[in-house]
């Protein structure tokens, strides 16, 4: 069985850098009322650690690029992906492939969202050269 330990901040357990403050719970007894404290601070989730790779990231048009996303092993549940390939198209898978048909410099952007709302956005720049004219 794993044991969790938390650092102490002013004598209170912490998650990240925000102290976890216990709040009073309402008591349902005859004639008694209660309420939760209104100034509680909810602990923030750490940022989602994401790496993105594109292979190849430079080449001649039409250029088919394979994109992969690697998220930290501590991701909380399934991940959702939203791609903007920078040419007016997008996608929602990982890994995914996309073909750039015209020459140009493109910025591909992916936003990764975990089940609990942790999110990260990453960008990659791609260079697509014009097609070879066959004049070699």
trRosetta pair geometry for C-beta under 8 A, 3 or more apart (Angstrom, degrees):
i j d omega theta_ij theta_ji phi_ij phi_ji
6 13 4.2 49 101 -157 143 99
6 14 6.0 169 170 51 106 51
6 15 6.8 -48 -136 -73 123 62
6 20 8.0 -29 173 16 158 128
7 13 7.9 121 75 -150 37 55
7 14 5.5 -32 78 50 84 110
8 11 6.0 10 179 -110 118 17
8 12 6.7 132 -157 57 74 27
8 13 6.5 -51 -104 -91 63 41
8 14 7.0 136 -137 -2 16 97
9 12 5.7 -39 70 63 75 82
9 13 7.9 30 24 149 82 10
9 14 4.4 61 -1 -51 119 131
9 17 7.9 101 -79 -165 156 49
9 19 4.9 -127 82 -87 124 98
10 19 6.7 -31 47 -97 108 146
12 19 4.6 57 91 -163 131 113
12 20 6.3 -165 157 61 106 61
12 21 6.5 -12 -161 -89 154 62
13 19 7.7 121 82 -156 40 67
13 20 5.2 -23 87 47 88 117
14 17 6.8 -8 175 -147 130 16
14 18 6.6 159 -155 79 89 35
14 19 5.3 -59 -98 -102 88 49
14 20 6.4 174 -111 -2 31 83
15 18 6.4 -21 66 64 75 85
15 20 5.8 63 -2 -49 99 114
15 43 4.1 24 70 -153 127 149
16 43 6.4 143 27 -170 109 98
16 44 5.9 -66 57 68 162 86
16 46 6.1 175 -91 -70 117 85
18 41 5.6 -130 -172 123 122 124
18 42 8.0 24 129 102 155 32
18 43 5.1 176 76 -121 122 64
18 44 5.9 112 -7 9 138 87
19 41 7.3 75 65 61 71 123
20 43 5.9 -21 -85 -57 92 119
21 37 7.6 -68 120 73 118 150
21 40 5.8 -153 74 -129 108 78
21 41 6.8 75 16 33 114 82
23 36 4.8 43 144 -161 130 87
23 37 4.3 -132 -138 26 101 100
23 40 4.8 -46 -66 -73 132 137
24 34 6.2 -114 138 -179 113 119
24 35 7.5 59 89 82 105 39
24 36 6.5 -175 75 -120 62 43
24 37 6.3 98 25 -34 82 89
25 34 6.9 53 113 117 39 136
25 36 6.7 6 -109 -86 40 86
26 33 7.2 -38 -150 -175 98 56
26 34 4.1 165 -133 79 50 93
26 35 6.0 23 -84 -88 95 31
26 36 6.9 -61 -35 -38 83 73
27 32 5.4 -33 98 122 109 127
27 33 7.7 139 62 178 76 10
27 34 4.5 76 15 -5 77 138
28 32 7.7 146 -165 79 11 95
29 32 4.0 23 66 34 98 125
35 38 7.8 2 136 -46 117 88
36 40 7.1 -46 159 -9 104 135
37 40 5.2 111 88 -43 102 93
45 76 7.7 -78 -150 -1 141 143
45 116 6.2 143 -82 115 163 126
45 117 7.2 134 31 77 146 89
45 118 5.0 -106 119 -77 134 103
46 118 7.3 13 82 -124 51 133
47 118 6.8 141 -157 -163 27 104
47 120 6.3 90 173 -83 93 101
48 71 6.3 -31 176 -149 104 109
48 72 6.8 -159 -167 21 58 108
48 75 6.6 48 -140 -110 102 91
48 112 6.1 -140 122 98 145 107
48 113 7.9 -166 -15 -122 164 27
48 114 5.6 172 -98 -18 132 117
48 118 4.2 131 -53 139 101 109
48 119 6.0 -169 13 76 129 2
48 120 4.2 -126 78 -20 100 110
49 71 6.8 122 82 -165 62 57
49 72 3.8 69 57 -44 108 119
49 74 8.0 58 27 46 112 100
49 120 7.3 124 -87 -61 7 160
50 69 6.2 -19 -165 -168 105 100
50 70 7.1 150 -157 80 53 50
50 71 5.2 -19 -101 -103 79 73
50 72 7.5 -83 -62 -14 48 77
50 110 8.0 -137 154 99 141 111
50 112 5.0 153 -103 37 153 146
50 120 4.2 171 13 90 127 144
50 122 5.8 -136 107 -27 114 129
51 69 7.3 153 81 -158 48 51
51 70 4.6 -9 59 59 98 101
51 122 7.5 118 -144 -105 21 167
52 67 6.7 -12 -170 -167 98 96
52 68 7.3 163 -153 85 51 48
52 69 5.4 -17 -102 -103 76 73
52 70 7.8 -166 -74 23 32 70
52 110 5.7 155 -105 37 142 130
52 122 4.4 168 -1 106 130 142
52 124 5.8 -127 113 -41 120 118
53 67 7.2 159 83 -152 51 49
53 68 5.0 -7 56 57 99 94
53 70 7.6 35 -5 -5 106 104
53 124 7.9 104 -147 -91 15 150
54 57 4.7 95 94 -87 108 91
54 65 5.1 0 -171 180 101 122
54 66 7.3 156 -152 77 51 45
54 67 5.3 -15 -99 -99 78 74
54 108 6.5 119 -80 48 144 146
54 124 4.9 148 -8 139 130 159
54 126 6.2 -90 134 -81 156 110
55 65 6.9 145 69 -158 31 71
55 66 5.3 -23 63 59 87 94
55 68 7.9 6 8 5 106 105
56 59 5.0 86 88 -32 137 123
56 63 7.1 -90 70 -167 102 112
56 65 6.5 -101 60 -110 50 81
57 65 7.0 69 -94 -130 44 125
57 124 6.6 -108 -125 167 121 117
57 125 7.4 70 179 90 116 54
57 126 5.2 -125 -164 -112 68 73
57 127 7.2 56 140 22 71 75
58 126 7.0 -172 -74 -162 49 61
58 127 4.5 8 -117 61 89 100
58 128 7.8 -158 -145 -75 45 35
58 129 7.5 52 180 -21 80 99
59 63 4.4 140 80 -119 106 119
59 127 8.0 129 16 90 39 72
59 128 6.8 -15 72 -122 61 61
59 129 6.7 -112 135 23 24 97
60 63 6.4 157 81 -68 31 97
60 128 7.3 73 -164 -169 16 67
60 129 4.8 -48 -99 73 60 100
60 130 7.1 -22 -145 94 84 29
60 131 5.9 93 173 -114 108 40
60 132 6.0 -10 -148 -30 157 85
61 100 6.4 -92 -112 112 88 82
61 101 6.0 70 -167 173 110 28
61 102 6.0 3 -127 -149 154 7
61 103 5.2 -105 -18 -62 134 64
61 128 5.0 68 -67 167 89 111
61 129 6.8 -145 -8 81 78 45
61 130 6.2 -36 26 -142 114 27
61 131 5.2 -75 76 -55 87 77
62 99 5.2 17 171 179 113 109
62 100 6.7 171 -158 83 63 47
62 101 4.8 -15 -110 -115 101 57
62 131 7.7 7 -20 -83 55 105
63 99 6.9 160 81 -154 38 60
63 100 4.8 -9 59 55 94 99
63 126 7.5 178 105 168 141 123
63 128 4.8 -145 14 -119 135 101
64 97 5.8 14 -180 179 98 114
64 98 7.3 176 -148 90 59 30
64 99 4.5 -27 -93 -95 76 83
64 100 7.9 -173 -78 18 28 65
65 97 6.7 166 84 -152 42 66
65 98 5.7 -16 58 61 90 78
65 99 7.7 161 14 -93 68 32
65 100 6.8 31 -6 -8 113 105
65 108 7.7 -139 102 -45 149 157
65 126 6.3 -60 -74 -122 160 147
66 95 6.1 15 179 173 93 123
66 96 7.6 173 -153 93 55 33
66 97 4.9 -30 -99 -96 65 88
67 83 7.1 122 83 -118 161 138
67 94 7.0 -76 113 -121 92 81
67 95 6.3 169 87 -158 53 73
67 96 5.3 -10 58 64 102 79
67 97 7.2 171 14 -91 74 32
67 98 6.9 17 -9 7 116 103
67 108 6.7 -136 -95 149 139 151
67 110 7.1 158 165 -54 139 137
67 124 7.7 -175 -121 32 106 148
68 94 6.5 104 -147 -172 42 91
68 95 4.4 -27 -96 -102 77 105
69 79 7.7 -144 109 127 133 150
69 81 6.4 179 12 -106 156 129
69 94 4.2 -32 26 -158 110 151
69 95 7.4 179 14 -90 68 56
69 110 6.1 -133 -82 129 129 158
69 112 6.0 161 -179 -80 148 134
69 122 7.9 156 -121 43 100 135
71 75 4.7 39 131 -57 127 139
71 79 5.7 164 -8 -78 160 154
71 112 6.1 -167 -85 161 122 152
71 114 7.5 152 -178 -76 151 105
71 120 7.9 161 -119 37 96 133
72 75 5.8 142 73 -44 71 79
75 79 5.9 -26 173 -64 150 108
75 114 4.9 -154 -166 -111 89 126
75 118 7.5 -146 -138 71 71 131
76 114 5.0 88 53 155 77 130
76 115 5.4 -114 114 54 82 97
76 116 4.4 1 94 0 142 119
76 118 6.6 106 28 11 109 122
77 114 6.1 119 60 178 82 83
77 115 2.9 -6 76 0 139 143
77 116 6.7 129 21 -23 119 78
78 114 7.8 156 88 -151 33 57
78 115 5.8 83 46 -60 63 107
79 94 7.6 -36 102 46 123 131
79 112 5.6 -12 -172 -169 119 98
79 113 6.9 145 -160 73 65 42
79 114 5.7 -36 -102 -97 74 60
79 115 7.9 -86 -76 -32 38 71
80 92 7.3 -29 -173 -166 78 98
80 112 7.3 152 76 -157 49 48
80 113 4.7 -17 58 61 101 96
81 91 7.5 -7 117 111 109 81
81 92 5.5 143 82 -166 79 47
81 93 6.3 -37 66 91 133 3
81 94 4.7 138 -58 -21 163 111
81 96 7.7 -174 116 -15 147 129
81 110 5.9 -24 -161 -164 95 109
81 111 7.5 146 -156 76 45 50
81 112 5.8 -13 -101 -103 70 72
82 90 6.9 -5 -179 178 70 129
82 92 6.1 -5 -99 -107 50 79
82 110 6.9 148 76 -156 47 56
82 111 4.7 -10 57 55 102 98
82 113 7.6 31 -2 -4 104 108
83 90 4.9 160 89 -164 70 73
83 91 4.1 1 49 54 130 81
83 92 6.8 -140 13 -65 90 34
83 93 8.0 -36 -9 42 129 52
83 96 6.5 -111 -30 65 159 152
83 98 7.7 -164 145 -48 146 141
83 108 6.9 -16 -165 -172 97 95
83 109 7.2 149 -157 84 48 52
83 110 5.1 -19 -99 -100 71 82
84 90 5.0 -28 -96 -99 49 105
84 108 7.1 171 89 -155 55 49
84 109 4.6 1 55 57 100 100
84 110 7.8 -169 24 -74 64 39
85 88 8.0 -38 68 47 92 36
85 89 5.2 -7 38 77 123 84
85 90 6.3 -168 -4 -94 83 41
85 91 7.2 57 -42 -1 108 99
85 98 5.0 -149 -112 165 145 166
85 100 7.4 -162 161 -81 122 91
85 106 6.6 -6 155 170 71 136
85 108 5.1 -14 -136 -114 49 92
86 106 3.7 141 93 -170 134 88
86 107 4.6 146 -99 58 139 51
86 108 5.4 -94 -8 -71 112 48
86 109 7.1 113 -58 -3 89 84
86 126 7.5 168 50 37 143 107
87 100 6.1 166 -42 -125 153 85
87 101 8.0 135 176 30 156 80
87 102 7.3 152 -139 43 127 104
87 104 7.8 132 -98 71 101 134
87 106 5.8 -33 -48 -118 92 132
89 98 7.0 166 97 -148 124 124
91 96 5.0 150 129 179 153 162
91 98 6.7 -137 -21 -72 137 114
93 96 4.3 125 81 -75 94 109
94 110 7.5 77 -79 -155 124 147
94 112 7.9 -6 -17 -102 157 108
98 108 7.6 160 51 -114 146 132
100 104 7.6 -130 177 54 124 90
100 106 6.1 -139 -115 -8 140 152
100 126 6.7 176 -32 121 158 138
100 128 4.6 -128 115 -74 134 153
102 128 7.0 95 98 104 41 138
103 128 5.3 -156 -131 111 41 88
103 129 5.8 -17 -127 168 106 20
103 130 4.1 -31 -62 -74 148 61
103 131 7.6 -119 -51 -13 106 59
104 128 5.7 10 47 56 54 103
105 125 6.5 -5 -176 -172 98 101
105 126 7.2 161 -158 82 51 50
105 127 5.5 -16 -106 -104 76 69
105 128 7.6 -172 -79 24 29 71
106 125 7.3 156 83 -156 46 52
106 126 4.6 -14 62 60 96 101
106 127 8.0 -172 23 -76 71 25
106 128 6.7 32 -4 -4 110 111
107 123 5.4 -3 -178 -170 101 117
107 124 7.3 159 -156 78 54 38
107 125 5.5 -27 -100 -100 71 69
107 126 7.7 179 -84 19 23 76
108 123 6.8 154 80 -155 48 60
108 124 4.9 -13 59 60 100 92
108 125 7.9 -179 19 -88 74 19
108 126 6.1 46 -13 -11 108 119
109 121 6.4 3 -174 -174 100 100
109 122 7.3 169 -149 87 56 41
109 123 4.9 -21 -98 -99 77 84
110 121 7.1 177 90 -147 44 56
110 122 5.7 -7 58 58 89 86
110 123 8.0 173 19 -84 63 39
111 119 6.5 -1 -177 -170 95 106
111 120 7.4 174 -151 89 54 39
111 121 4.6 -19 -101 -98 78 88
112 119 6.8 163 85 -151 53 55
112 120 5.2 -6 55 58 100 86
112 121 7.6 180 17 -81 67 39
112 122 7.7 14 -2 7 107 101
113 117 6.9 -27 -167 -140 98 31
113 118 7.3 155 -156 82 51 46
113 119 4.8 -11 -104 -102 75 91
114 117 7.0 -33 73 42 76 20
114 118 4.3 8 37 55 120 95
114 119 7.3 -141 15 -68 74 47
130 133 7.8 12 126 -44 115 88
132 136 7.3 -16 -176 -27 118 112
